[in-house]
Amino acid sequence: MAEVNVRVYPGSAIDSIKEATDTIIRIAIKEQAREGKANRALISFLSKALSIPKSRITIVRGNKSRDKVIRIEALRIEEIINRLNKKMKP
């Protein structure tokens, strides 16, 4: 299990990973930050990018903020960063 700092950019043109390091992950999400839609889209995006079920991803802090702490079960931070970096577009 790992907890990671995530900076979300809601309302972006496409869902994408902007940066993934051991200190922060920056993710652009198409969904607007209204009524938890961006949070749900973020969890769904991470689930697909990491190839794990959505139930293994939890927002620990920052439900109403762009800066969040996300808990990801079953993966270590190194695995998370490695998988996300493979999904980044050049």
PDB file of N, CA, C and O in Angstrom:
ATOM      1  N   MET A   1       0.848  -1.188   0.000  1.00  0.00           N
ATOM      2  CA  MET A   1       0.000   0.000   0.000  1.00  0.00           C
ATOM      3  C   MET A   1       0.883   1.238   0.000  1.00  0.00           C
ATOM      4  O   MET A   1       1.938   1.271   0.634  1.00  0.00           O
ATOM      5  N   ALA A   2       0.432   2.245  -0.720  1.00  0.00           N
ATOM      6  CA  ALA A   2       1.182   3.493  -0.778  1.00  0.00           C
ATOM      7  C   ALA A   2       0.221   4.669  -0.740  1.00  0.00           C
ATOM      8  O   ALA A   2      -0.912   4.578  -1.214  1.00  0.00           O
ATOM      9  N   GLU A   3       0.679   5.758  -0.179  1.00  0.00           N
ATOM     10  CA  GLU A   3      -0.057   7.020  -0.243  1.00  0.00           C
ATOM     11  C   GLU A   3       0.768   7.984  -1.074  1.00  0.00           C
ATOM     12  O   GLU A   3       1.963   8.164  -0.840  1.00  0.00           O
ATOM     13  N   VAL A   4       0.114   8.603  -2.047  1.00  0.00           N
ATOM     14  CA  VAL A   4       0.814   9.488  -2.964  1.00  0.00           C
ATOM     15  C   VAL A   4       0.135  10.857  -3.003  1.00  0.00           C
ATOM     16  O   VAL A   4      -1.080  10.964  -2.835  1.00  0.00           O
ATOM     17  N   ASN A   5       0.924  11.885  -3.223  1.00  0.00           N
ATOM     18  CA  ASN A   5       0.410  13.245  -3.407  1.00  0.00           C
ATOM     19  C   ASN A   5       0.053  13.414  -4.875  1.00  0.00           C
ATOM     20  O   ASN A   5       0.860  13.126  -5.759  1.00  0.00           O
ATOM     21  N   VAL A   6      -1.157  13.882  -5.125  1.00  0.00           N
ATOM     22  CA  VAL A   6      -1.636  14.048  -6.486  1.00  0.00           C
ATOM     23  C   VAL A   6      -2.139  15.471  -6.666  1.00  0.00           C
ATOM     24  O   VAL A   6      -2.872  15.991  -5.825  1.00  0.00           O
ATOM     25  N   ARG A   7      -1.746  16.088  -7.751  1.00  0.00           N
ATOM     26  CA  ARG A   7      -2.261  17.403  -8.148  1.00  0.00           C
ATOM     27  C   ARG A   7      -3.136  17.166  -9.370  1.00  0.00           C
ATOM     28  O   ARG A   7      -2.663  16.643 -10.378  1.00  0.00           O
ATOM     29  N   VAL A   8      -4.406  17.546  -9.291  1.00  0.00           N
ATOM     30  CA  VAL A   8      -5.366  17.296 -10.361  1.00  0.00           C
ATOM     31  C   VAL A   8      -5.656  18.594 -11.108  1.00  0.00           C
ATOM     32  O   VAL A   8      -5.798  19.658 -10.505  1.00  0.00           O
ATOM     33  N   TYR A   9      -5.739  18.483 -12.427  1.00  0.00           N
ATOM     34  CA  TYR A   9      -6.081  19.613 -13.290  1.00  0.00           C
ATOM     35  C   TYR A   9      -7.411  19.295 -13.973  1.00  0.00           C
ATOM     36  O   TYR A   9      -7.424  18.786 -15.094  1.00  0.00           O
ATOM     37  N   PRO A  10      -8.542  19.595 -13.298  1.00  0.00           N
ATOM     38  CA  PRO A  10      -9.853  19.281 -13.883  1.00  0.00           C
ATOM     39  C   PRO A  10     -10.181  20.214 -15.048  1.00  0.00           C
ATOM     40  O   PRO A  10      -9.632  21.311 -15.158  1.00  0.00           O
ATOM     41  N   GLY A  11     -11.078  19.759 -15.908  1.00  0.00           N
ATOM     42  CA  GLY A  11     -11.498  20.574 -17.046  1.00  0.00           C
ATOM     43  C   GLY A  11     -10.482  20.615 -18.163  1.00  0.00           C
ATOM     44  O   GLY A  11     -10.520  21.521 -18.995  1.00  0.00           O
ATOM     45  N   SER A  12      -9.573  19.655 -18.203  1.00  0.00           N
ATOM     46  CA  SER A  12      -8.548  19.607 -19.249  1.00  0.00           C
ATOM     47  C   SER A  12      -9.127  19.043 -20.547  1.00  0.00           C
ATOM     48  O   SER A  12     -10.209  18.457 -20.551  1.00  0.00           O
ATOM     49  N   ALA A  13      -8.406  19.224 -21.625  1.00  0.00           N
ATOM     50  CA  ALA A  13      -8.867  18.745 -22.932  1.00  0.00           C
ATOM     51  C   ALA A  13      -8.908  17.218 -22.994  1.00  0.00           C
ATOM     52  O   ALA A  13      -9.800  16.643 -23.617  1.00  0.00           O
ATOM     53  N   ILE A  14      -7.937  16.562 -22.345  1.00  0.00           N
ATOM     54  CA  ILE A  14      -7.880  15.093 -22.338  1.00  0.00           C
ATOM     55  C   ILE A  14      -7.444  14.606 -20.962  1.00  0.00           C
ATOM     56  O   ILE A  14      -6.831  15.347 -20.194  1.00  0.00           O
ATOM     57  N   ASP A  15      -7.767  13.351 -20.662  1.00  0.00           N
ATOM     58  CA  ASP A  15      -7.246  12.714 -19.448  1.00  0.00           C
ATOM     59  C   ASP A  15      -5.818  12.294 -19.735  1.00  0.00           C
ATOM     60  O   ASP A  15      -5.563  11.581 -20.705  1.00  0.00           O
ATOM     61  N   SER A  16      -4.882  12.729 -18.899  1.00  0.00           N
ATOM     62  CA  SER A  16      -3.489  12.362 -19.131  1.00  0.00           C
ATOM     63  C   SER A  16      -2.656  12.529 -17.870  1.00  0.00           C
ATOM     64  O   SER A  16      -3.029  13.254 -16.948  1.00  0.00           O
ATOM     65  N   ILE A  17      -1.535  11.850 -17.853  1.00  0.00           N
ATOM     66  CA  ILE A  17      -0.560  11.977 -16.774  1.00  0.00           C
ATOM     67  C   ILE A  17       0.449  13.015 -17.225  1.00  0.00           C
ATOM     68  O   ILE A  17       1.092  12.858 -18.263  1.00  0.00           O
ATOM     69  N   LYS A  18       0.586  14.072 -16.444  1.00  0.00           N
ATOM     70  CA  LYS A  18       1.522  15.143 -16.787  1.00  0.00           C
ATOM     71  C   LYS A  18       2.904  14.877 -16.196  1.00  0.00           C
ATOM     72  O   LYS A  18       3.920  15.199 -16.813  1.00  0.00           O
ATOM     73  N   GLU A  19       2.940  14.289 -15.000  1.00  0.00           N
ATOM     74  CA  GLU A  19       4.202  14.031 -14.307  1.00  0.00           C
ATOM     75  C   GLU A  19       3.955  12.950 -13.262  1.00  0.00           C
ATOM     76  O   GLU A  19       2.902  12.911 -12.625  1.00  0.00           O
ATOM     77  N   ALA A  20       4.936  12.079 -13.098  1.00  0.00           N
ATOM     78  CA  ALA A  20       4.837  11.049 -12.059  1.00  0.00           C
ATOM     79  C   ALA A  20       6.214  10.837 -11.450  1.00  0.00           C
ATOM     80  O   ALA A  20       7.087  10.210 -12.051  1.00  0.00           O
ATOM     81  N   THR A  21       6.394  11.372 -10.240  1.00  0.00           N
ATOM     82  CA  THR A  21       7.649  11.191  -9.512  1.00  0.00           C
ATOM     83  C   THR A  21       7.314  10.616  -8.143  1.00  0.00           C
ATOM     84  O   THR A  21       6.142  10.441  -7.812  1.00  0.00           O
ATOM     85  N   ASP A  22       8.328  10.323  -7.354  1.00  0.00           N
ATOM     86  CA  ASP A  22       8.065   9.771  -6.026  1.00  0.00           C
ATOM     87  C   ASP A  22       7.539  10.820  -5.052  1.00  0.00           C
ATOM     88  O   ASP A  22       7.131  10.474  -3.944  1.00  0.00           O
ATOM     89  N   THR A  23       7.539  12.092  -5.441  1.00  0.00           N
ATOM     90  CA  THR A  23       7.012  13.136  -4.554  1.00  0.00           C
ATOM     91  C   THR A  23       5.630  13.634  -4.967  1.00  0.00           C
ATOM     92  O   THR A  23       4.846  14.038  -4.108  1.00  0.00           O
ATOM     93  N   ILE A  24       5.313  13.614  -6.268  1.00  0.00           N
ATOM     94  CA  ILE A  24       3.999  14.096  -6.725  1.00  0.00           C
ATOM     95  C   ILE A  24       3.635  13.477  -8.067  1.00  0.00           C
ATOM     96  O   ILE A  24       4.486  13.177  -8.904  1.00  0.00           O
ATOM     97  N   ILE A  25       2.336  13.303  -8.228  1.00  0.00           N
ATOM     98  CA  ILE A  25       1.790  12.857  -9.505  1.00  0.00           C
ATOM     99  C   ILE A  25       0.848  13.962  -9.967  1.00  0.00           C
ATOM    100  O   ILE A  25      -0.020  14.404  -9.214  1.00  0.00           O
ATOM    101  N   ARG A  26       1.025  14.401 -11.203  1.00  0.00           N
ATOM    102  CA  ARG A  26       0.164  15.449 -11.770  1.00  0.00           C
ATOM    103  C   ARG A  26      -0.673  14.817 -12.876  1.00  0.00           C
ATOM    104  O   ARG A  26      -0.148  14.214 -13.812  1.00  0.00           O
ATOM    105  N   ILE A  27      -2.009  14.974 -12.742  1.00  0.00           N
ATOM    106  CA  ILE A  27      -2.921  14.331 -13.680  1.00  0.00           C
ATOM    107  C   ILE A  27      -3.953  15.331 -14.183  1.00  0.00           C
ATOM    108  O   ILE A  27      -4.577  16.047 -13.399  1.00  0.00           O
ATOM    109  N   ALA A  28      -4.124  15.370 -15.497  1.00  0.00           N
ATOM    110  CA  ALA A  28      -5.157  16.187 -16.126  1.00  0.00           C
ATOM    111  C   ALA A  28      -6.398  15.311 -16.313  1.00  0.00           C
ATOM    112  O   ALA A  28      -6.306  14.176 -16.781  1.00  0.00           O
ATOM    113  N   ILE A  29      -7.554  15.856 -15.942  1.00  0.00           N
ATOM    114  CA  ILE A  29      -8.822  15.136 -16.040  1.00  0.00           C
ATOM    115  C   ILE A  29      -9.803  16.001 -16.830  1.00  0.00           C
ATOM    116  O   ILE A  29      -9.924  17.199 -16.574  1.00  0.00           O
ATOM    117  N   LYS A  30     -10.498  15.397 -17.786  1.00  0.00           N
ATOM    118  CA  LYS A  30     -11.475  16.135 -18.597  1.00  0.00           C
ATOM    119  C   LYS A  30     -12.653  16.635 -17.775  1.00  0.00           C
ATOM    120  O   LYS A  30     -13.150  17.737 -18.007  1.00  0.00           O
ATOM    121  N   GLU A  31     -13.095  15.844 -16.831  1.00  0.00           N
ATOM    122  CA  GLU A  31     -14.297  16.170 -16.048  1.00  0.00           C
ATOM    123  C   GLU A  31     -14.093  17.444 -15.230  1.00  0.00           C
ATOM    124  O   GLU A  31     -13.001  17.704 -14.724  1.00  0.00           O
ATOM    125  N   GLN A  32     -15.156  18.231 -15.109  1.00  0.00           N
ATOM    126  CA  GLN A  32     -15.124  19.440 -14.299  1.00  0.00           C
ATOM    127  C   GLN A  32     -15.175  19.093 -12.814  1.00  0.00           C
ATOM    128  O   GLN A  32     -15.681  18.035 -12.439  1.00  0.00           O
ATOM    129  N   ALA A  33     -14.661  19.966 -11.983  1.00  0.00           N
ATOM    130  CA  ALA A  33     -14.657  19.756 -10.530  1.00  0.00           C
ATOM    131  C   ALA A  33     -15.997  20.201  -9.943  1.00  0.00           C
ATOM    132  O   ALA A  33     -16.076  21.219  -9.255  1.00  0.00           O
ATOM    133  N   ARG A  34     -17.024  19.443 -10.216  1.00  0.00           N
ATOM    134  CA  ARG A  34     -18.360  19.742  -9.697  1.00  0.00           C
ATOM    135  C   ARG A  34     -18.991  18.475  -9.158  1.00  0.00           C
ATOM    136  O   ARG A  34     -19.006  17.442  -9.827  1.00  0.00           O
ATOM    137  N   GLU A  35     -19.508  18.561  -7.951  1.00  0.00           N
ATOM    138  CA  GLU A  35     -20.261  17.474  -7.339  1.00  0.00           C
ATOM    139  C   GLU A  35     -19.487  16.153  -7.312  1.00  0.00           C
ATOM    140  O   GLU A  35     -20.088  15.085  -7.430  1.00  0.00           O
ATOM    141  N   GLY A  36     -18.180  16.215  -7.159  1.00  0.00           N
ATOM    142  CA  GLY A  36     -17.356  15.016  -7.050  1.00  0.00           C
ATOM    143  C   GLY A  36     -17.074  14.314  -8.367  1.00  0.00           C
ATOM    144  O   GLY A  36     -16.485  13.233  -8.375  1.00  0.00           O
ATOM    145  N   LYS A  37     -17.487  14.912  -9.483  1.00  0.00           N
ATOM    146  CA  LYS A  37     -17.295  14.271 -10.790  1.00  0.00           C
ATOM    147  C   LYS A  37     -15.816  14.091 -11.123  1.00  0.00           C
ATOM    148  O   LYS A  37     -15.419  13.040 -11.625  1.00  0.00           O
ATOM    149  N   ALA A  38     -15.005  15.102 -10.847  1.00  0.00           N
ATOM    150  CA  ALA A  38     -13.571  15.001 -11.146  1.00  0.00           C
ATOM    151  C   ALA A  38     -12.911  13.945 -10.265  1.00  0.00           C
ATOM    152  O   ALA A  38     -12.017  13.233 -10.724  1.00  0.00           O
ATOM    153  N   ASN A  39     -13.335  13.834  -9.012  1.00  0.00           N
ATOM    154  CA  ASN A  39     -12.781  12.811  -8.124  1.00  0.00           C
ATOM    155  C   ASN A  39     -13.094  11.411  -8.640  1.00  0.00           C
ATOM    156  O   ASN A  39     -12.223  10.542  -8.661  1.00  0.00           O
ATOM    157  N   ARG A  40     -14.331  11.198  -9.054  1.00  0.00           N
ATOM    158  CA  ARG A  40     -14.704   9.884  -9.600  1.00  0.00           C
ATOM    159  C   ARG A  40     -13.930   9.590 -10.884  1.00  0.00           C
ATOM    160  O   ARG A  40     -13.484   8.464 -11.102  1.00  0.00           O
ATOM    161  N   ALA A  41     -13.774  10.605 -11.731  1.00  0.00           N
ATOM    162  CA  ALA A  41     -13.022  10.433 -12.972  1.00  0.00           C
ATOM    163  C   ALA A  41     -11.547  10.141 -12.679  1.00  0.00           C
ATOM    164  O   ALA A  41     -10.923   9.337 -13.371  1.00  0.00           O
ATOM    165  N   LEU A  42     -10.997  10.790 -11.663  1.00  0.00           N
ATOM    166  CA  LEU A  42      -9.611  10.546 -11.274  1.00  0.00           C
ATOM    167  C   LEU A  42      -9.411   9.106 -10.828  1.00  0.00           C
ATOM    168  O   LEU A  42      -8.459   8.449 -11.250  1.00  0.00           O
ATOM    169  N   ILE A  43     -10.299   8.615  -9.982  1.00  0.00           N
ATOM    170  CA  ILE A  43     -10.185   7.239  -9.500  1.00  0.00           C
ATOM    171  C   ILE A  43     -10.325   6.259 -10.665  1.00  0.00           C
ATOM    172  O   ILE A  43      -9.582   5.281 -10.745  1.00  0.00           O
ATOM    173  N   SER A  44     -11.249   6.510 -11.542  1.00  0.00           N
ATOM    174  CA  SER A  44     -11.431   5.653 -12.709  1.00  0.00           C
ATOM    175  C   SER A  44     -10.191   5.667 -13.606  1.00  0.00           C
ATOM    176  O   SER A  44      -9.743   4.622 -14.080  1.00  0.00           O
ATOM    177  N   PHE A  45      -9.650   6.858 -13.830  1.00  0.00           N
ATOM    178  CA  PHE A  45      -8.448   6.993 -14.663  1.00  0.00           C
ATOM    179  C   PHE A  45      -7.271   6.248 -14.043  1.00  0.00           C
ATOM    180  O   PHE A  45      -6.571   5.511 -14.737  1.00  0.00           O
ATOM    181  N   LEU A  46      -7.047   6.433 -12.744  1.00  0.00           N
ATOM    182  CA  LEU A  46      -5.950   5.744 -12.069  1.00  0.00           C
ATOM    183  C   LEU A  46      -6.148   4.230 -12.092  1.00  0.00           C
ATOM    184  O   LEU A  46      -5.188   3.479 -12.264  1.00  0.00           O
ATOM    185  N   SER A  47      -7.380   3.786 -11.920  1.00  0.00           N
ATOM    186  CA  SER A  47      -7.679   2.366 -11.962  1.00  0.00           C
ATOM    187  C   SER A  47      -7.252   1.752 -13.293  1.00  0.00           C
ATOM    188  O   SER A  47      -6.620   0.696 -13.324  1.00  0.00           O
ATOM    189  N   LYS A  48      -7.598   2.413 -14.379  1.00  0.00           N
ATOM    190  CA  LYS A  48      -7.227   1.922 -15.711  1.00  0.00           C
ATOM    191  C   LYS A  48      -5.721   2.015 -15.939  1.00  0.00           C
ATOM    192  O   LYS A  48      -5.107   1.076 -16.446  1.00  0.00           O
ATOM    193  N   ALA A  49      -5.131   3.144 -15.565  1.00  0.00           N
ATOM    194  CA  ALA A  49      -3.698   3.347 -15.791  1.00  0.00           C
ATOM    195  C   ALA A  49      -2.836   2.361 -15.001  1.00  0.00           C
ATOM    196  O   ALA A  49      -1.783   1.930 -15.469  1.00  0.00           O
ATOM    197  N   LEU A  50      -3.298   2.011 -13.793  1.00  0.00           N
ATOM    198  CA  LEU A  50      -2.526   1.107 -12.931  1.00  0.00           C
ATOM    199  C   LEU A  50      -2.966  -0.352 -13.054  1.00  0.00           C
ATOM    200  O   LEU A  50      -2.339  -1.243 -12.481  1.00  0.00           O
ATOM    201  N   SER A  51      -4.035  -0.590 -13.796  1.00  0.00           N
ATOM    202  CA  SER A  51      -4.589  -1.941 -13.975  1.00  0.00           C
ATOM    203  C   SER A  51      -4.962  -2.588 -12.641  1.00  0.00           C
ATOM    204  O   SER A  51      -4.626  -3.741 -12.372  1.00  0.00           O
ATOM    205  N   ILE A  52      -5.670  -1.809 -11.814  1.00  0.00           N
ATOM    206  CA  ILE A  52      -6.169  -2.326 -10.536  1.00  0.00           C
ATOM    207  C   ILE A  52      -7.633  -1.912 -10.381  1.00  0.00           C
ATOM    208  O   ILE A  52      -8.074  -0.960 -11.024  1.00  0.00           O
ATOM    209  N   PRO A  53      -8.386  -2.614  -9.538  1.00  0.00           N
ATOM    210  CA  PRO A  53      -9.796  -2.235  -9.339  1.00  0.00           C
ATOM    211  C   PRO A  53      -9.930  -0.871  -8.660  1.00  0.00           C
ATOM    212  O   PRO A  53      -9.073  -0.473  -7.871  1.00  0.00           O
ATOM    213  N   LYS A  54     -11.009  -0.165  -8.975  1.00  0.00           N
ATOM    214  CA  LYS A  54     -11.273   1.148  -8.364  1.00  0.00           C
ATOM    215  C   LYS A  54     -11.366   1.042  -6.843  1.00  0.00           C
ATOM    216  O   LYS A  54     -11.030   1.989  -6.133  1.00  0.00           O
ATOM    217  N   SER A  55     -11.818  -0.100  -6.346  1.00  0.00           N
ATOM    218  CA  SER A  55     -11.974  -0.283  -4.904  1.00  0.00           C
ATOM    219  C   SER A  55     -10.645  -0.237  -4.154  1.00  0.00           C
ATOM    220  O   SER A  55     -10.635  -0.114  -2.929  1.00  0.00           O
ATOM    221  N   ARG A  56      -9.533  -0.332  -4.862  1.00  0.00           N
ATOM    222  CA  ARG A  56      -8.202  -0.281  -4.247  1.00  0.00           C
ATOM    223  C   ARG A  56      -7.642   1.142  -4.178  1.00  0.00           C
ATOM    224  O   ARG A  56      -6.523   1.349  -3.708  1.00  0.00           O
ATOM    225  N   ILE A  57      -8.420   2.119  -4.646  1.00  0.00           N
ATOM    226  CA  ILE A  57      -7.972   3.516  -4.689  1.00  0.00           C
ATOM    227  C   ILE A  57      -8.911   4.363  -3.840  1.00  0.00           C
ATOM    228  O   ILE A  57     -10.128   4.330  -4.025  1.00  0.00           O
ATOM    229  N   THR A  58      -8.336   5.126  -2.903  1.00  0.00           N
ATOM    230  CA  THR A  58      -9.131   5.956  -1.992  1.00  0.00           C
ATOM    231  C   THR A  58      -8.525   7.345  -1.892  1.00  0.00           C
ATOM    232  O   THR A  58      -7.305   7.490  -1.807  1.00  0.00           O
ATOM    233  N   ILE A  59      -9.369   8.363  -1.901  1.00  0.00           N
ATOM    234  CA  ILE A  59      -8.901   9.725  -1.637  1.00  0.00           C
ATOM    235  C   ILE A  59      -8.891   9.890  -0.124  1.00  0.00           C
ATOM    236  O   ILE A  59      -9.941   9.873   0.517  1.00  0.00           O
ATOM    237  N   VAL A  60      -7.702  10.050   0.441  1.00  0.00           N
ATOM    238  CA  VAL A  60      -7.539  10.180   1.889  1.00  0.00           C
ATOM    239  C   VAL A  60      -7.788  11.616   2.328  1.00  0.00           C
ATOM    240  O   VAL A  60      -8.480  11.860   3.317  1.00  0.00           O
ATOM    241  N   ARG A  61      -7.220  12.566   1.587  1.00  0.00           N
ATOM    242  CA  ARG A  61      -7.374  13.987   1.889  1.00  0.00           C
ATOM    243  C   ARG A  61      -7.499  14.768   0.588  1.00  0.00           C
ATOM    244  O   ARG A  61      -6.920  14.401  -0.435  1.00  0.00           O
ATOM    245  N   GLY A  62      -8.267  15.853   0.649  1.00  0.00           N
ATOM    246  CA  GLY A  62      -8.348  16.756  -0.488  1.00  0.00           C
ATOM    247  C   GLY A  62      -9.533  16.530  -1.399  1.00  0.00           C
ATOM    248  O   GLY A  62      -9.452  16.817  -2.594  1.00  0.00           O
ATOM    249  N   ASN A  63     -10.636  16.022  -0.865  1.00  0.00           N
ATOM    250  CA  ASN A  63     -11.822  15.796  -1.695  1.00  0.00           C
ATOM    251  C   ASN A  63     -12.278  17.043  -2.439  1.00  0.00           C
ATOM    252  O   ASN A  63     -12.817  16.940  -3.541  1.00  0.00           O
ATOM    253  N   LYS A  64     -12.071  18.206  -1.861  1.00  0.00           N
ATOM    254  CA  LYS A  64     -12.527  19.458  -2.486  1.00  0.00           C
ATOM    255  C   LYS A  64     -11.354  20.346  -2.889  1.00  0.00           C
ATOM    256  O   LYS A  64     -11.488  21.565  -2.991  1.00  0.00           O
ATOM    257  N   SER A  65     -10.214  19.721  -3.114  1.00  0.00           N
ATOM    258  CA  SER A  65      -9.008  20.463  -3.457  1.00  0.00           C
ATOM    259  C   SER A  65      -8.357  19.831  -4.681  1.00  0.00           C
ATOM    260  O   SER A  65      -8.595  18.662  -4.987  1.00  0.00           O
ATOM    261  N   ARG A  66      -7.547  20.600  -5.370  1.00  0.00           N
ATOM    262  CA  ARG A  66      -6.771  20.042  -6.480  1.00  0.00           C
ATOM    263  C   ARG A  66      -5.614  19.198  -5.964  1.00  0.00           C
ATOM    264  O   ARG A  66      -5.138  18.294  -6.651  1.00  0.00           O
ATOM    265  N   ASP A  67      -5.165  19.500  -4.748  1.00  0.00           N
ATOM    266  CA  ASP A  67      -4.085  18.743  -4.126  1.00  0.00           C
ATOM    267  C   ASP A  67      -4.690  17.669  -3.242  1.00  0.00           C
ATOM    268  O   ASP A  67      -5.432  17.966  -2.305  1.00  0.00           O
ATOM    269  N   LYS A  68      -4.369  16.420  -3.545  1.00  0.00           N
ATOM    270  CA  LYS A  68      -4.976  15.290  -2.854  1.00  0.00           C
ATOM    271  C   LYS A  68      -3.912  14.327  -2.356  1.00  0.00           C
ATOM    272  O   LYS A  68      -2.786  14.310  -2.853  1.00  0.00           O
ATOM    273  N   VAL A  69      -4.285  13.533  -1.374  1.00  0.00           N
ATOM    274  CA  VAL A  69      -3.488  12.384  -0.959  1.00  0.00           C
ATOM    275  C   VAL A  69      -4.334  11.165  -1.306  1.00  0.00           C
ATOM    276  O   VAL A  69      -5.468  11.027  -0.848  1.00  0.00           O
ATOM    277  N   ILE A  70      -3.770  10.296  -2.114  1.00  0.00           N
ATOM    278  CA  ILE A  70      -4.474   9.109  -2.596  1.00  0.00           C
ATOM    279  C   ILE A  70      -3.800   7.861  -2.024  1.00  0.00           C
ATOM    280  O   ILE A  70      -2.578   7.724  -2.069  1.00  0.00           O
ATOM    281  N   ARG A  71      -4.617   6.960  -1.489  1.00  0.00           N
ATOM    282  CA  ARG A  71      -4.101   5.675  -1.009  1.00  0.00           C
ATOM    283  C   ARG A  71      -4.379   4.633  -2.092  1.00  0.00           C
ATOM    284  O   ARG A  71      -5.502   4.487  -2.574  1.00  0.00           O
ATOM    285  N   ILE A  72      -3.316   3.917  -2.455  1.00  0.00           N
ATOM    286  CA  ILE A  72      -3.428   2.869  -3.461  1.00  0.00           C
ATOM    287  C   ILE A  72      -2.972   1.566  -2.822  1.00  0.00           C
ATOM    288  O   ILE A  72      -1.809   1.413  -2.449  1.00  0.00           O
ATOM    289  N   GLU A  73      -3.901   0.638  -2.703  1.00  0.00           N
ATOM    290  CA  GLU A  73      -3.606  -0.646  -2.076  1.00  0.00           C
ATOM    291  C   GLU A  73      -2.969  -1.598  -3.090  1.00  0.00           C
ATOM    292  O   GLU A  73      -3.208  -1.498  -4.293  1.00  0.00           O
ATOM    293  N   ALA A  74      -2.170  -2.503  -2.589  1.00  0.00           N
ATOM    294  CA  ALA A  74      -1.572  -3.603  -3.363  1.00  0.00           C
ATOM    295  C   ALA A  74      -0.390  -3.186  -4.235  1.00  0.00           C
ATOM    296  O   ALA A  74       0.187  -4.037  -4.912  1.00  0.00           O
ATOM    297  N   LEU A  75      -0.014  -1.918  -4.242  1.00  0.00           N
ATOM    298  CA  LEU A  75       1.146  -1.479  -5.020  1.00  0.00           C
ATOM    299  C   LEU A  75       2.071  -0.626  -4.150  1.00  0.00           C
ATOM    300  O   LEU A  75       1.621   0.135  -3.293  1.00  0.00           O
ATOM    301  N   ARG A  76       3.354  -0.772  -4.392  1.00  0.00           N
ATOM    302  CA  ARG A  76       4.333   0.093  -3.737  1.00  0.00           C
ATOM    303  C   ARG A  76       4.518   1.335  -4.597  1.00  0.00           C
ATOM    304  O   ARG A  76       4.184   1.335  -5.782  1.00  0.00           O
ATOM    305  N   ILE A  77       5.047   2.382  -4.000  1.00  0.00           N
ATOM    306  CA  ILE A  77       5.216   3.654  -4.710  1.00  0.00           C
ATOM    307  C   ILE A  77       6.044   3.485  -5.985  1.00  0.00           C
ATOM    308  O   ILE A  77       5.750   4.110  -7.004  1.00  0.00           O
ATOM    309  N   GLU A  78       7.072   2.649  -5.929  1.00  0.00           N
ATOM    310  CA  GLU A  78       7.925   2.432  -7.100  1.00  0.00           C
ATOM    311  C   GLU A  78       7.126   1.839  -8.255  1.00  0.00           C
ATOM    312  O   GLU A  78       7.301   2.234  -9.407  1.00  0.00           O
ATOM    313  N   GLU A  79       6.246   0.886  -7.940  1.00  0.00           N
ATOM    314  CA  GLU A  79       5.412   0.265  -8.971  1.00  0.00           C
ATOM    315  C   GLU A  79       4.430   1.276  -9.563  1.00  0.00           C
ATOM    316  O   GLU A  79       4.207   1.300 -10.773  1.00  0.00           O
ATOM    317  N   ILE A  80       3.853   2.101  -8.711  1.00  0.00           N
ATOM    318  CA  ILE A  80       2.901   3.116  -9.159  1.00  0.00           C
ATOM    319  C   ILE A  80       3.571   4.062 -10.145  1.00  0.00           C
ATOM    320  O   ILE A  80       3.058   4.300 -11.238  1.00  0.00           O
ATOM    321  N   ILE A  81       4.717   4.597  -9.750  1.00  0.00           N
ATOM    322  CA  ILE A  81       5.439   5.553 -10.603  1.00  0.00           C
ATOM    323  C   ILE A  81       5.847   4.892 -11.917  1.00  0.00           C
ATOM    324  O   ILE A  81       5.709   5.491 -12.984  1.00  0.00           O
ATOM    325  N   ASN A  82       6.343   3.673 -11.842  1.00  0.00           N
ATOM    326  CA  ASN A  82       6.775   2.954 -13.035  1.00  0.00           C
ATOM    327  C   ASN A  82       5.607   2.752 -14.000  1.00  0.00           C
ATOM    328  O   ASN A  82       5.744   3.013 -15.195  1.00  0.00           O
ATOM    329  N   ARG A  83       4.468   2.294 -13.501  1.00  0.00           N
ATOM    330  CA  ARG A  83       3.299   2.064 -14.360  1.00  0.00           C
ATOM    331  C   ARG A  83       2.776   3.370 -14.963  1.00  0.00           C
ATOM    332  O   ARG A  83       2.413   3.411 -16.139  1.00  0.00           O
ATOM    333  N   LEU A  84       2.738   4.424 -14.165  1.00  0.00           N
ATOM    334  CA  LEU A  84       2.236   5.707 -14.685  1.00  0.00           C
ATOM    335  C   LEU A  84       3.167   6.307 -15.717  1.00  0.00           C
ATOM    336  O   LEU A  84       2.714   6.867 -16.716  1.00  0.00           O
ATOM    337  N   ASN A  85       4.476   6.193 -15.481  1.00  0.00           N
ATOM    338  CA  ASN A  85       5.432   6.722 -16.457  1.00  0.00           C
ATOM    339  C   ASN A  85       5.333   5.987 -17.787  1.00  0.00           C
ATOM    340  O   ASN A  85       5.549   6.594 -18.836  1.00  0.00           O
ATOM    341  N   LYS A  86       5.017   4.717 -17.770  1.00  0.00           N
ATOM    342  CA  LYS A  86       4.835   3.952 -19.009  1.00  0.00           C
ATOM    343  C   LYS A  86       3.610   4.425 -19.781  1.00  0.00           C
ATOM    344  O   LYS A  86       3.563   4.301 -21.005  1.00  0.00           O
ATOM    345  N   LYS A  87       2.613   4.968 -19.070  1.00  0.00           N
ATOM    346  CA  LYS A  87       1.375   5.435 -19.684  1.00  0.00           C
ATOM    347  C   LYS A  87       1.452   6.887 -20.170  1.00  0.00           C
ATOM    348  O   LYS A  87       0.571   7.352 -20.893  1.00  0.00           O
ATOM    349  N   MET A  88       2.515   7.599 -19.766  1.00  0.00           N
ATOM    350  CA  MET A  88       2.656   9.009 -20.169  1.00  0.00           C
ATOM    351  C   MET A  88       2.910   9.115 -21.660  1.00  0.00           C
ATOM    352  O   MET A  88       3.615   8.298 -22.252  1.00  0.00           O
ATOM    353  N   LYS A  89       2.315  10.148 -22.253  1.00  0.00           N
ATOM    354  CA  LYS A  89       2.543  10.392 -23.676  1.00  0.00           C
ATOM    355  C   LYS A  89       3.733  11.318 -23.815  1.00  0.00           C
ATOM    356  O   LYS A  89       3.850  12.294 -23.073  1.00  0.00           O
ATOM    357  N   PRO A  90       4.627  11.023 -24.768  1.00  0.00           N
ATOM    358  CA  PRO A  90       5.830  11.861 -24.929  1.00  0.00           C
ATOM    359  C   PRO A  90       5.529  13.267 -25.393  1.00  0.00           C
ATOM    360  O   PRO A  90       6.446  14.069 -25.568  1.00  0.00           O
TER     361      PRO A  90
END
